[in-house]
Amino acid sequence: MRRTGLIAVTAAAVAAAAAAAAFWWRSAPAGPDDAAMAARYAAPLPAPERPLRVFHIGHSLVNRDMPAMLAQLAGEGHRYESQLGWGATLKSHWGDEPVNGFEVENAHPRYRDAREAVASGDYDAIVLTEMVEIRDALRYFDSPRYLAQFAAEAWKARPDTRVYLYETWHPLDDPEGWLERLDADLPRYWEGALLRPALGRLPGDARIHLIPAGQALAALVREIEARGGVGNVRDRTDLFARTETGAQDQIHLNDLGNYFVALVHYAVLYHRSPEGKPFALLRADGTPAEAPAPETARLMQQVAWAAARGNRLTGVAP
């Protein structure tokens, strides 16, 4: 089994983090208001003119296969490294607490120490991923602070580095509703409680851009389920993994889901439509990934491009 589950925050860790975070949470800067955000993100980024070198920081919703698929979509010249963990926080990747599952998740040739990588100036783009549950990350683990610190460190080494926040998702069986939370969580958590307060800690017109994978997944699922299925995806569960016993994994993607999220990364990072890109790809270990049917792949590519162009925070021209 290639995937490792997200580790729940322990009671002891939560209690210790809560004590450290309480004052900061009450006094954290709110960041730019609506008008200031609209002005700050009004102009899109210029599209890259060459292959990118990308560093991924995160956990099992990044995993090893998705960046490998992104590299295949991007083609010759794209390079990447990562630091991963189990349910890992940005705080842990910064080094202020241990990274859960560090030895297991980074036992591969693409590993590089996160702080070293960000400070090196070697990367065109840094993609930062906060832990799930996002509510716990915000409440207990100073998410805006560490997002801002990573961004500042990247820009100190290389001012033209593009810094991205990877918007993920929550379990399929969330009691608030999976689609309902995706609709609500972008404004209230990812942008309102994470991105804007991080920008409030950074100078001038600094911009951290968004990879809206959660929003893209919601759009794809709505389209597929409205049609009664497309190709080899009948509904949302066909994008998610199964455990070794065959039970539904509520949060980790399978090959089809990873392919789609790689398309979203490609569209945002390269400012190019992924329509027509190959869909029979390899996993990180070189084995063939389960491929979407041609009609499924075509829809995935269209939805990924629409998601990249449909949100000003991506930096992609609408």
FENLINNOR-V81773 format. One record per run of one state. SS is the DSSP state (alpha for helix, beta for strand, coil for the rest). FROM is the first residue (numbers start at 1). TO is the last residue. If there is no record, write none. Layout:
ss	from	to
SS	FROM	TO
SS	FROM	TO
This chain:
ss	from	to
coil	1	10
alpha	11	27
coil	28	33
alpha	34	40
coil	41	52
beta	53	57
coil	58	62
alpha	63	74
coil	75	78
beta	79	83
coil	84	89
alpha	90	94
coil	95	101
alpha	102	105
coil	106	110
beta	111	111
coil	112	113
alpha	114	120
coil	121	124
beta	125	128
coil	129	133
alpha	134	140
coil	141	142
alpha	143	157
coil	158	161
beta	162	167
coil	168	177
alpha	178	200
coil	201	208
beta	209	212
alpha	213	226
coil	227	229
beta	230	230
coil	231	232
beta	233	233
coil	234	235
alpha	236	239
beta	240	242
coil	243	247
beta	248	253
coil	254	254
alpha	255	270
coil	271	281
beta	282	282
coil	283	287
beta	288	288
coil	289	293
alpha	294	309
coil	310	311
alpha	312	314
coil	315	318
